[in-house]
């Protein structure tokens, strides 16, 4: 009777905030425990001499290692698998496991409930073996000629909000398949409509006939238009040419500066939902867990509309999983995001492909996440959906950003967001009377400090790209921050950015912003800006059809501070009577002013009478309310040292001395006038300092030829001088030691410790260190 009642209560809750009654089990469930280490298929491995069959619960006891060597038929479903020892998938043969729940936790419990995990709040003995699920390892991935498949299958009687699932509770969980040299690459030539092949910009290895790939949209992604990203199957590979099973329905741009991408979604280690139209599965790491992911595929996962049930989820692990990484993963057709980094620091996410997600794609959940590295990932078609119930940050509308975050103290490099619903990249942090954004954030010395997360700049935001969005924005920086941001010594820095074929290119709402080397080709260029200590260097705006350089806060026509633009090229803009550079009406602080130098106008297409380089904008026309207007200076416009000061005809400056100004088309328009001035300095608004030490993560330790090869990542906001591993300098394998490696002598080696030092003299005070067992 007691056992029957306990079964009736199984799976009544998942996270502590929820309670949902599960379907009662029809009859008691058989539990099979391991008797010793051995092969799953060997009856002697199990108590009672019986290999686990359909519908049973399985427990692998502590100290036992069971090799999963079975390719189970879909009709054979293990109800739940509790891993207290080790389950290691065979890497030299194909395997398949159909299962309702895998829980990796070093306990004797076989309860199918408690997804907060019994042990995740307390560190277990670091010397004790972890409960482990190993579907390949970094040093021994599943072989390329084999496939490991886990099909998460809903079993009646389980909690539909939490199952099916794979949950790692202070254990180790690894998924590693055969590697690809690149998981996605740029097109090498334009692919025509009707073509059955494409040319890649570089050769690829590890891609195979039969792999599922996608060719990203490159057509202008105006809101609610037809989606033009196209999935296909490879039928032939010859050098840089891929042939497909079906012709392309759209053209895909692959020449010149702006090119689409081809991404490979197929891997030989796969976690999927058995019934994508029914109860989907999810995966989750908890605090004090370990393990990493390399070249694995997560498909048809994520529970629609359920908080915490994502395709791949690092849940409140803090810094306890430093050293973990997600590299080369494919995450697609998700009903609840691709990868959620929640309350997690020092995670490395590189070379991943996300395709089709309900809600944001690569997502940082609660605003405390710092020192994570998102490098060379591709985000395609994150769809707008409903907000999640009881979500941590209520201002998030879950409206489809490829990359979304509320705390910027992270690294975003070489990422591309294509064809997403609303945003390519979105930084959002909106404080209200009910929600303060003062949060405990990890400091460089390992302590925590309560800070306003809106004041934290990027560690690095460089070489990112966004194109062909279906929604409104390319990059939206800080909508909702309410004028709060970092100071002039620690600005947001955005470098080497491409934004093309979107509606609004860049919406910079943060104060203290440095933008270097940005190209925008979109309907709008710099839109709805909060100009306050903004510096733009080498900015190119192309083919805008209305407003290349917007006034402060658009319809408010309100500017709060100074902006400098040093090198602005306006190329082939079709302004239709709108000025190329708009004047803001109101000077909110009496210190608002705009300085331009090196302005070039090329191939300007505007035959209207209102044609002007600098003028008031269109739309709502608020009457100036402040005592000062916002003058625009164009340095050296009339020659060296001879500057143009342009003002609005509605400004107090003009009204006080109209005789000082003159009309000079096409520089001025119907509501702007200019005068020549001298002795006006081009101001230096920002004084960046580098007082942030590097952040280093060891991602791989590989025995090879009698040595230990150590590889890792280093992130910093400036030039890195060196990375030292056990006191020895590592070799850079990419620019600025962003990736590095070193070979160590394992003899007598008991610990590996790595830290970075930058050119500014900052030394990492929290090295990544751990004990090792020499091979």
JOWO-V829384 format. One record per residue. N is the residue number from 1. RES is the residue in three letters. PSI is psi in whole degrees, 0 to 359 (999 if undefined). Layout:
N,RES,PSI
N,RES,PSI
This chain:
1,UNK,316
2,UNK,319
3,UNK,322
4,UNK,317
5,UNK,322
6,UNK,323
7,UNK,325
8,UNK,335
9,UNK,0
10,UNK,144
11,UNK,31
12,UNK,344
13,UNK,162
14,UNK,263
15,UNK,155
16,UNK,342
17,UNK,345
18,UNK,157
19,UNK,121
20,UNK,122
21,UNK,134
22,UNK,165
23,UNK,132
24,UNK,143
25,UNK,143
26,UNK,329
27,UNK,163
28,UNK,145
29,UNK,134
30,UNK,135
31,UNK,125
32,UNK,127
33,UNK,151
34,UNK,144
35,UNK,333
36,UNK,177
37,UNK,150
38,UNK,188
39,UNK,145
40,UNK,321
41,UNK,352
42,UNK,118
43,UNK,332
44,UNK,345
45,UNK,340
46,UNK,147
47,UNK,135
48,UNK,359
49,UNK,36
50,UNK,121
51,UNK,135
52,UNK,133
53,UNK,192
54,UNK,135
55,UNK,1
56,UNK,162
57,UNK,143
58,UNK,138
59,UNK,127
60,UNK,116
61,UNK,159
62,UNK,140
63,UNK,349
64,UNK,139
65,UNK,117
66,UNK,125
67,UNK,118
68,UNK,114
69,UNK,28
70,UNK,140
71,UNK,84
72,UNK,143
73,UNK,156
74,UNK,335
75,UNK,345
76,UNK,106
77,UNK,122
78,UNK,126
79,UNK,308
80,UNK,145
81,UNK,119
82,UNK,115
83,UNK,102
84,UNK,339
85,UNK,241
86,UNK,133
87,UNK,118
88,UNK,119
89,UNK,141
90,UNK,138
91,UNK,356
92,UNK,8
93,UNK,162
94,UNK,141
95,UNK,157
96,UNK,131
97,UNK,122
98,UNK,122
99,UNK,148
100,UNK,324
101,UNK,133
102,UNK,123
103,UNK,121
104,UNK,105
105,UNK,133
106,UNK,64
107,UNK,171
108,UNK,359
109,UNK,144
110,UNK,28
111,UNK,138
112,UNK,39
113,UNK,176
114,UNK,56
115,UNK,0
116,UNK,346
117,UNK,135
118,UNK,331
119,UNK,1
120,UNK,345
121,UNK,343
122,UNK,137
123,UNK,131
124,UNK,171
125,UNK,117
126,UNK,341
127,UNK,344
128,UNK,143
129,UNK,138
130,UNK,146
131,UNK,136
132,UNK,136
133,UNK,115
134,UNK,100
135,UNK,76
136,UNK,157
137,UNK,167
138,UNK,324
139,UNK,348
140,UNK,75
141,UNK,165
142,UNK,130
143,UNK,151
144,UNK,333
145,UNK,10
146,UNK,168
147,UNK,135
148,UNK,122
149,UNK,125
150,UNK,119
151,UNK,111
152,UNK,117
153,UNK,124
154,UNK,134
155,UNK,126
156,UNK,138
157,UNK,345
158,UNK,160
159,UNK,117
160,UNK,338
161,UNK,339
162,UNK,344
163,UNK,153
164,UNK,161
165,UNK,161
166,UNK,121
167,UNK,126
168,UNK,114
169,UNK,93
170,UNK,26
171,UNK,201
172,UNK,134
173,UNK,119
174,UNK,138
175,UNK,114
176,UNK,119
177,UNK,187
178,UNK,137
179,UNK,157
180,UNK,141
181,UNK,327
182,UNK,136
183,UNK,339
184,UNK,148
185,UNK,166
186,UNK,154
187,UNK,145
188,UNK,349
189,UNK,155
190,UNK,134
191,UNK,121
192,UNK,155
193,UNK,132
194,UNK,350
195,UNK,146
196,UNK,12
197,UNK,162
198,UNK,159
199,UNK,130
200,UNK,156
201,UNK,344
202,UNK,157
203,UNK,153
204,UNK,149
205,UNK,150
206,UNK,348
207,UNK,143
208,UNK,157
209,UNK,135
210,UNK,347
211,UNK,145
212,UNK,127
213,UNK,169
214,UNK,148
215,UNK,118
216,UNK,153
217,UNK,143
218,UNK,354
219,UNK,154
220,UNK,124
221,UNK,57
222,UNK,153
223,UNK,130
224,UNK,13
225,UNK,169
226,UNK,140
227,UNK,135
228,UNK,12
229,UNK,137
230,UNK,117
231,UNK,144
232,UNK,171
233,UNK,135
234,UNK,130
235,UNK,341
236,UNK,149
237,UNK,126
238,UNK,105
239,UNK,244
240,UNK,13
241,UNK,130
242,UNK,136
243,UNK,148
244,UNK,167
245,UNK,334
246,UNK,149
247,UNK,156
248,UNK,142
249,UNK,346
250,UNK,160
251,UNK,145
252,UNK,118
253,UNK,129
254,UNK,15
255,UNK,153
256,UNK,204
257,UNK,328
258,UNK,120
259,UNK,148
260,UNK,182
261,UNK,155
262,UNK,125
263,UNK,144
264,UNK,123
265,UNK,347
266,UNK,137
267,UNK,165
268,UNK,5
269,UNK,121
270,UNK,135
271,UNK,125
272,UNK,162
273,UNK,133
274,UNK,330
275,UNK,86
276,UNK,335
277,UNK,356
278,UNK,232
279,UNK,112
280,UNK,160
281,UNK,177
282,UNK,166
283,UNK,151
284,UNK,130
285,UNK,138
286,UNK,174
287,UNK,142
288,UNK,15
289,UNK,176
290,UNK,175
291,UNK,171
292,UNK,175
293,UNK,129
294,UNK,114
295,UNK,50
296,UNK,159
297,UNK,129
298,UNK,110
299,UNK,148
300,UNK,36
301,UNK,182
302,UNK,126
303,UNK,119
304,UNK,124
305,UNK,14
306,UNK,122
307,UNK,133
308,UNK,4
309,UNK,74
310,UNK,165
311,UNK,313
312,UNK,125
313,UNK,121
314,UNK,107
315,UNK,105
316,UNK,42
317,UNK,354
318,UNK,230
319,UNK,13
320,UNK,347
321,UNK,25
322,UNK,128
323,UNK,343
324,UNK,153
325,UNK,157
326,UNK,106
327,UNK,129
328,UNK,17
329,UNK,153
330,UNK,123
331,UNK,111
332,UNK,158
333,UNK,60
334,UNK,139
335,UNK,4
336,UNK,77
337,UNK,166
338,UNK,296
339,UNK,122
340,UNK,123
341,UNK,105
342,UNK,116
343,UNK,39
344,UNK,138
345,UNK,157
346,UNK,26
347,UNK,137
348,UNK,122
349,UNK,112
350,UNK,141
351,UNK,32
352,UNK,155
353,UNK,123
354,UNK,131
355,UNK,119
356,UNK,106
357,UNK,142
358,UNK,118
359,UNK,183
360,UNK,155
361,UNK,278
362,UNK,114
363,UNK,130
364,UNK,122
365,UNK,316
366,UNK,1
367,UNK,0
368,UNK,355
369,UNK,126
370,UNK,158
371,UNK,22
372,UNK,151
373,UNK,118
374,UNK,108
375,UNK,126
376,UNK,48
377,UNK,154
378,UNK,123
379,UNK,117
380,UNK,122
381,UNK,60
382,UNK,123
383,UNK,146
384,UNK,141
385,UNK,190
386,UNK,156
387,UNK,152
388,UNK,147
389,UNK,137
390,UNK,29
391,UNK,153
392,UNK,315
393,UNK,104
394,UNK,341
395,UNK,344
396,UNK,121
397,UNK,356
398,UNK,43
399,UNK,29
400,UNK,67
401,UNK,140
402,UNK,317
403,UNK,130
404,UNK,138
405,UNK,160
406,UNK,348
407,UNK,120
408,UNK,356
409,UNK,61
410,UNK,173
411,UNK,127
412,UNK,109
413,UNK,139
414,UNK,23
415,UNK,153
416,UNK,132
417,UNK,123
418,UNK,133
419,UNK,36
420,UNK,162
421,UNK,309
422,UNK,321
423,UNK,146
424,UNK,301
425,UNK,133
426,UNK,121
427,UNK,122
428,UNK,132
429,UNK,99
430,UNK,112
431,UNK,142
432,UNK,175
433,UNK,334
434,UNK,347
435,UNK,109
436,UNK,143
437,UNK,24
438,UNK,112
439,UNK,154
440,UNK,117
441,UNK,137
442,UNK,133
443,UNK,163
444,UNK,337
445,UNK,4
446,UNK,349
447,UNK,174
448,UNK,146
449,UNK,139
450,UNK,120
451,UNK,159
452,UNK,113
453,UNK,343
454,UNK,342
455,UNK,2
456,UNK,123
457,UNK,180
458,UNK,148
459,UNK,311
460,UNK,134
461,UNK,103
462,UNK,140
463,UNK,35
464,UNK,161
465,UNK,146
466,UNK,140
467,UNK,157
468,UNK,36
469,UNK,149
470,UNK,340
471,UNK,217
472,UNK,321
473,UNK,142
474,UNK,289
475,UNK,123
476,UNK,109
477,UNK,100
478,UNK,25
479,UNK,126
480,UNK,355
481,UNK,348
482,UNK,48
483,UNK,7
484,UNK,135
485,UNK,190
486,UNK,167
487,UNK,179
488,UNK,344
489,UNK,345
490,UNK,61
491,UNK,164
492,UNK,134
493,UNK,123
494,UNK,118
495,UNK,145
496,UNK,64
497,UNK,140
498,UNK,131
499,UNK,120
500,UNK,151
501,UNK,49
502,UNK,179
503,UNK,289
504,UNK,123
505,UNK,288
506,UNK,125
507,UNK,95
508,UNK,99
509,UNK,356
510,UNK,150
511,UNK,165
512,UNK,79
513,UNK,131
514,UNK,120
515,UNK,123
516,UNK,133
517,UNK,67
518,UNK,136
519,UNK,128
520,UNK,127
521,UNK,97
522,UNK,177
523,UNK,313
524,UNK,154
525,UNK,255
526,UNK,114
527,UNK,139
528,UNK,48
529,UNK,150
530,UNK,82
531,UNK,102
532,UNK,101
533,UNK,50
534,UNK,134
535,UNK,125
536,UNK,130
537,UNK,127
538,UNK,66
539,UNK,127
540,UNK,128
541,UNK,123
542,UNK,145
543,UNK,30
544,UNK,147
545,UNK,5
546,UNK,294
547,UNK,95
548,UNK,313
549,UNK,100
550,UNK,160
551,UNK,166
552,UNK,124
553,UNK,32
554,UNK,249
555,UNK,337
556,UNK,334
557,UNK,52
558,UNK,125
559,UNK,136
560,UNK,336
561,UNK,202
562,UNK,152
563,UNK,139
564,UNK,140
565,UNK,111
566,UNK,93
567,UNK,89
568,UNK,120
569,UNK,122
570,UNK,107
571,UNK,119
572,UNK,41
573,UNK,136
574,UNK,86
575,UNK,343
576,UNK,44
577,UNK,348
578,UNK,144
579,UNK,157
580,UNK,323
581,UNK,122
582,UNK,144
583,UNK,135
584,UNK,141
585,UNK,314
586,UNK,140
587,UNK,95
588,UNK,335
589,UNK,0
590,UNK,4
591,UNK,10
592,UNK,133
593,UNK,152
594,UNK,132
595,UNK,128
596,UNK,143
597,UNK,138
598,UNK,44
599,UNK,128
600,UNK,130
601,UNK,120
602,UNK,134
603,UNK,49
604,UNK,127
605,UNK,95
606,UNK,107
607,UNK,11
608,UNK,164
609,UNK,338
610,UNK,9
611,UNK,122
612,UNK,145
613,UNK,316
614,UNK,125
615,UNK,175
616,UNK,154
617,UNK,181
618,UNK,199
619,UNK,208
620,UNK,141
621,UNK,76
622,UNK,139
623,UNK,137
624,UNK,138
625,UNK,346
626,UNK,161
627,UNK,339
628,UNK,146
629,UNK,193
630,UNK,95
631,UNK,150
632,UNK,124
633,UNK,130
634,UNK,102
635,UNK,136
636,UNK,25
637,UNK,321
638,UNK,5
639,UNK,171
640,UNK,124
641,UNK,0
642,UNK,104
643,UNK,152
644,UNK,130
645,UNK,116
646,UNK,133
647,UNK,163
648,UNK,147
649,UNK,350
650,UNK,0
651,UNK,152
652,UNK,325
653,UNK,316
654,UNK,316
655,UNK,329
656,UNK,326
657,UNK,64
658,UNK,332
659,UNK,343
660,UNK,338
661,UNK,160
662,UNK,159
663,UNK,140
664,UNK,76
665,UNK,149
666,UNK,7
667,UNK,313
668,UNK,164
669,UNK,207
670,UNK,341
671,UNK,29
672,UNK,152
673,UNK,161
674,UNK,151
675,UNK,153
676,UNK,134
677,UNK,164
678,UNK,178
679,UNK,36
680,UNK,118
681,UNK,146
682,UNK,110
683,UNK,156
684,UNK,105
685,UNK,329
686,UNK,147
687,UNK,68
688,UNK,138
689,UNK,151
690,UNK,95
691,UNK,18
692,UNK,121
693,UNK,161
694,UNK,162
695,UNK,122
696,UNK,141
697,UNK,127
698,UNK,120
699,UNK,333
700,UNK,139
701,UNK,114
702,UNK,118
703,UNK,131
704,UNK,126
705,UNK,42
706,UNK,6
707,UNK,166
708,UNK,117
709,UNK,120
710,UNK,128
711,UNK,152
712,UNK,188
713,UNK,145
714,UNK,130
715,UNK,141
716,UNK,157
717,UNK,1
718,UNK,191
719,UNK,132
720,UNK,130
721,UNK,312
722,UNK,158
723,UNK,127
724,UNK,130
725,UNK,116
726,UNK,39
727,UNK,357
728,UNK,140
729,UNK,134
730,UNK,159
731,UNK,132
732,UNK,133
733,UNK,359
734,UNK,170
735,UNK,141
736,UNK,27
737,UNK,27
738,UNK,326
739,UNK,149
740,UNK,167
741,UNK,161
742,UNK,149
743,UNK,129
744,UNK,149
745,UNK,120
746,UNK,348
747,UNK,121
748,UNK,7
749,UNK,125
750,UNK,344
751,UNK,147
752,UNK,130
753,UNK,131
754,UNK,139
755,UNK,158
756,UNK,157
757,UNK,136
758,UNK,172
759,UNK,339
760,UNK,357
761,UNK,6
762,UNK,132
763,UNK,129
764,UNK,125
765,UNK,354
766,UNK,74
767,UNK,155
768,UNK,114
769,UNK,144
770,UNK,157
771,UNK,149
772,UNK,157
773,UNK,114
774,UNK,143
775,UNK,999
